Amino acid sequence: MKKTFLAFLLLSSTTMFAQNERNNSDRNQQSNNPPAEVQNSFQKDNPNVNNTNWEQRNNQWHGNYKDNNNKNVDTYYDPNGDRINIRRELDRKDVPQNVDDRYNRKYKDNGDYRAARIERPNDVPLFEIKFHKGNRDRTIYMDEHGKKRHYKDRH
């Protein structure tokens, strides 16, 4: 009787474990596929992009892909398919002269930085400048005129 009970217990726990693993796998698979609203908005905004990696976090959908210049592009949508922002890596030559000049005047290190352009609906574009100063990494944001701006990261 004990052997039968132990065999039943072992079989039950194995079945429950396998079911739990399958549910976790299904959940992970679903989290990499945004809802139709997000997919439709993304395709409308980016008709020529088809190799996007998706991830859901903080009730937002984050898509990442490489543009035609092999630069990273990150885009964020809410669950209804409304775009929150898009962040594109830039080559230094693509940074507006006002932004580059202001950075070099303020930080005096001849443009040793990484840059990205952040576009948000109904707001001015921002330029994200990441650099190393002293013994720490820093990030500042400027508008296209080189004026320092505050930016609350919403993702």
GIWOGI-V665367 format. One record per helix or strand of 3 or more residues. SS is the DSSP state (helix for helix, strand for strand). FROM is the first residue (numbers start at 1). TO is the last residue. If there is no record, write none. Layout:
BEGIN
SS:FROM:TO
SS:FROM:TO
END
This chain:
BEGIN
helix:2:31
helix:36:45
strand:53:57
strand:60:66
strand:72:78
strand:83:90
helix:92:94
helix:97:107
strand:114:119
strand:126:133
strand:136:142
END
